[in-house]
Amino acid sequence: MPIANIHVLAGHPRPVLKRLLREASAAFAAAIDAPAERLQVWITEVDPELYAVAGEPADEVLQQRTRASSEIPLIRMALMEGRPVQTLHRVMADLSEVTARVLGGDPGRVRVQIDLVHPDRWAIGGVPASILRADELARRAAALPAA
């Protein structure tokens, strides 16, 4: 179920974006200790004419400043509830680092939002995850450290 959508300004070379997909997917899987085949990661490119930097269209800003000093990548993730906060912090840090490194920017400019989803509010093939994966969720809950 874990998904991540990385929003960037359009204009990065395709090989760079493919590298970002690969490296972000690997970092995401490692950070949350999930099999890579269970993850989905995709990139959304935003038209620089429709993206404001300090209130100005990015296509105009990019004529005066570098992409690295202008772009603020946004990573939005959806994860099932129940992961320890340390795991959430790790995935935010790791994906920020990978995104900045691959795109040639500053990790401090990357923003991350994690939406935690209750298993009753996430369906796989129309079946709530709370039903479909009840055994798996019980094993995860049993493995969590006591609060």
Secondary structure by P-SEA (a helix, b strand, c coil): cbbbbbbbcccccaaaaaaaaaaaaaaaaaaaccccccbbbbbbbccccccccccccaaaaaacccccccbbbbbbbbbcccccaaaaaaaaaaaaaaaaaaaccccccbbbbbbbbccccccccccccccccaaaaaaaaaacccc
